[in-house]
Amino acid sequence: MLTRLSDRLAKGEEIAAAALAAAVTLLILVNVAFRAAGSPIYWISELAIYAMIWMTLLIASAVLKRRQGIAVTLFTDLLPTSFQRLVGLFVDLMVAGFALVLLVLCWRWYQPLGLWQAGFDVQAFQGETFNFIYAENTSTLGIKKFWVWLILPWFAASLLLHGLVNLGQALGDLGRPIPRTTREEVAR
């Protein structure tokens, strides 16, 4: 069940990232046209930056779910298959661990329980916690920055789900027998 959820989530993230990539391209082209006409629209640049950040984090989660991240495998390729599986397990453990730490940090940063205890009164929340996350506006768009930053908890939660699914698969692979095919047989 979690594997299907992870697969569907990764597919949705890929679609959203592709849409954001198209939006970034369109925003930049519109901005170039208006700048060439002598009347730049400054909020377009900021929106393009935020769209690119969201695109990057969405696709990063999907790429790590598929274990397609950039890696130097010079050393691991020389290891026996059993050790390669252990290295893969370690990598999946590190990805899940990073995601968990990031999720905890996002929870501490947003402090949703503190905001709830303050009755969703931002002024009271700021006075009690000295956390001004809900007060800061973007430079030109005029929206609260916490809306833009919501991609970080999303990324952390998504990556944690993908990392746990990959970790479960890696643990399952440890119990499977290693095929008898050797590198020499494959080379022939």
C-alpha positions, -999 to 999 in steps of 0.1 A, spaced: 0 0 0 28 24 9 46 15 -23 16 24 -44 12 56 -25 48 65 -30 47 56 -67 16 78 -72 30 106 -52 62 105 -73 42 105 -105 23 135 -93 55 153 -83 69 147 -117 38 161 -134 38 192 -111 75 197 -117 70 196 -154 42 221 -152 64 244 -131 93 240 -156 69 252 -183 57 280 -161 93 291 -154 100 292 -191 69 312 -198 75 336 -170 110 343 -181 100 348 -217 72 372 -206 97 391 -184 122 394 -213 95 408 -236 84 434 -211 119 443 -202 127 448 -239 96 470 -242 110 492 -214 84 483 -187 97 454 -166 73 436 -143 94 428 -112 71 403 -95 75 380 -125 111 375 -116 103 366 -80 75 343 -91 99 325 -115 124 320 -88 98 305 -64 85 283 -92 120 270 -99 126 263 -62 93 243 -60 101 225 -93 136 215 -80 124 201 -47 94 183 -63 116 166 -89 144 159 -63 120 139 -42 108 119 -73 144 113 -84 155 100 -50 124 78 -49 135 61 -81 172 60 -69 182 79 -100 202 106 -83 237 114 -95 262 91 -79 298 81 -83 298 43 -84 334 36 -91 340 21 -57 307 3 -53 309 -13 -87 340 -31 -76 322 -46 -45 306 -80 -45 268 -79 -49 261 -85 -12 281 -55 -2 265 -34 -30 232 -42 -14 245 -31 20 257 2 5 223 7 -11 206 0 22 229 25 39 221 52 12 184 45 17 188 48 54 206 81 50 179 95 27 152 85 52 172 99 81 178 132 63 141 135 55 131 128 91 155 154 104 143 180 79 106 172 88 114 177 125 131 210 117 102 222 96 78 213 124 99 233 148 101 262 123 64 264 116 53 255 151 18 246 142 8 236 177 21 270 190 0 288 164 -30 267 173 -25 274 210 -24 311 202 -58 308 186 -42 314 151 -35 349 163 -2 357 145 6 386 168 1 366 200 21 337 185 50 360 176 49 375 211 50 341 228 75 324 206 95 351 189 89 332 157 81 357 129 76 331 101 39 340 96 46 378 94 72 382 66 60 392 31 76 384 -2 95 413 -18 72 420 -48 44 395 -48 30 407 -14 21 373 -1 33 358 32 65 339 27 54 309 48 31 300 18 62 298 -4 82 279 22 56 252 25 75 233 -1 101 224 25 77 204 48 61 189 17 95 178 4 105 164 38 73 144 42 74 132 6 110 122 8 105 104 41 77 83 25 98 75 -5 129 68 17 110 45 39 95 26 9 130 23 -6 144 12 28 118 -15 30 126 -27 -5 164 -27 3 158 -47 35 137 -72 14 165 -75 -11 190 -85 16 170 -117 22 169 -126 -15 195 -149 -29 222 -133 -50 221 -145 -87 250 -168 -96 260 -147 -126 294 -132 -121 310 -102 -138 331 -125 -159 301 -144 -172 283 -111 -180 314 -99 -199 315 -129 -222 
